[in-house]
Amino acid sequence: MDVFKTLLIDTPGTTGASVAITGGSINGTNIGATTAGTGAFTTLTASGATTLTATTASTSSTTGALVVSGGVGVAGAGYFAGNLVGVSVNNAYFSSSAAGSNSVLILNSNTQGNFRYIQFSYGAASTQLWRIGYQGSTTDTQLNFESGSGTVLQVTAAGALSVNSVLTASSGVATPAGGSTSARVLLGTTAGFGIYYGSGAPTVSAAQGSIYIRSDGSSTSTRLYVNTNGSTTWTNFTSAA
């Protein structure tokens, strides 16, 4: 090629010359090894590790050390030292497989009933594990725990709790003799006010008006008690049978 003859006979160290290569191939040659320049390509393939040394910060989808106009496909893992920010993104979906099992969905779309929520799913059928956000209106913010059969537990923004199954309190606490502050369900804002349980007559300190359920009550006067002084004094209820 004529271009190679020109490159060979040019004076060493000459700068400012312009060379046009309109065909052929350049193989096994470093480009910009000493003085880097700019380049424009229709396609670019790198078989080795590629490092971008620019430190330009990204403040939008059109700024940064690397700007991609289209989508990005990554076959392996990705690591980010800074924040991962989505601008004007309807949905963000992270999954451990193409089938969608074991996934995290960040939904922000009016196209699906004005939903705004984060959802974690698992299993081959992508069963919903939990969801937080709102559906239908901004006042319907809620935390949902779900299974394949529907909502199991729901907590609304106002704090209302809805359970579609058996609710167990203090499941790791054995029935204490005389009651315990670890074996109770508290109600309202009054400290210690609630429902207590235990074996034998109650000795636990509780707020006045609290209820004590006795696990071994065997008569009409030993099954249920109410606290009368906000301390350890309880009086028994007498049942009809």
Residue pairs with C-beta under 8 A, 6 or more apart in sequence:
1 23
1 24
3 19
3 20
3 21
3 24
6 19
7 19
10 17
31 39
32 39
52 65
52 66
54 65
55 65
56 63
56 64
56 65
57 63
57 64
58 64
58 65
60 87
61 67
61 87
86 92
89 108
90 107
90 108
90 109
90 111
91 105
91 106
91 107
91 108
91 109
92 105
92 106
93 103
93 104
93 105
93 106
94 103
94 104
94 105
95 101
95 102
95 103
95 104
96 102
96 103
99 124
99 126
100 121
100 126
101 121
101 122
101 123
101 124
101 125
101 126
102 121
102 122
102 123
103 120
103 121
103 122
103 126
104 118
104 119
104 120
104 121
105 118
105 119
105 120
105 121
106 118
106 119
107 115
107 116
107 117
107 118
107 119
107 133
108 116
109 115
113 135
113 136
114 135
114 136
114 137
115 133
115 134
115 135
115 136
116 133
116 134
116 138
117 131
117 132
117 133
117 134
117 135
118 131
118 132
118 133
119 128
119 130
119 131
119 133
120 128
120 129
120 130
120 131
121 127
121 128
121 129
122 129
125 148
127 146
127 147
127 148
128 144
128 146
128 147
129 145
129 146
130 143
130 144
130 145
130 146
131 143
131 144
131 146
132 142
132 143
132 144
133 141
133 142
134 140
134 141
134 142
134 157
135 142
139 157
140 156
140 157
141 156
141 157
142 154
142 155
142 156
142 157
143 154
143 155
144 151
144 153
144 154
145 151
145 152
145 153
145 154
146 152
150 164
151 162
151 164
152 163
152 164
152 165
153 161
153 162
153 163
153 164
153 165
154 161
154 162
154 163
155 161
155 162
156 162
169 184
169 185
170 182
170 183
170 184
173 180
173 182
173 183
175 183
175 197
175 198
175 199
175 215
176 182
176 183
176 198
176 199
176 204
177 198
177 199
177 200
178 198
178 199
178 200
178 201
178 202
178 203
178 204
179 196
179 197
179 198
179 202
179 203
179 204
179 206
179 212
180 196
180 198
180 204
181 192
181 204
181 205
183 196
183 197
183 198
184 194
184 195
184 196
184 197
184 206
185 194
185 195
186 192
186 193
186 194
187 193
187 194
187 195
190 207
191 207
192 205
192 206
192 207
192 210
192 230
193 206
193 207
193 208
193 209
193 210
194 206
194 207
194 210
194 211
195 210
195 211
195 212
195 213
196 202
196 204
196 206
196 210
196 211
196 212
196 213
197 212
197 213
197 214
197 215
198 204
198 212
198 213
198 214
198 215
199 214
199 215
199 216
200 214
200 216
201 214
201 222
201 225
201 234
202 212
202 214
202 225
202 227
202 232
202 234
203 232
204 212
204 232
205 231
205 232
206 212
206 227
206 230
206 231
207 227
207 230
208 227
208 228
208 229
208 230
209 226
209 227
210 226
210 227
211 224
211 225
211 226
211 227
212 224
212 225
212 226
212 227
212 234
213 223
213 224
214 222
214 223
214 224
214 225
217 223
217 224
220 238
220 239
220 240
220 241
221 236
221 237
221 238
221 239
222 236
223 237
223 239
224 236
224 237
224 239
225 234
225 235
225 236
225 237
226 234
226 235
226 237
227 233
227 234
228 234
228 235
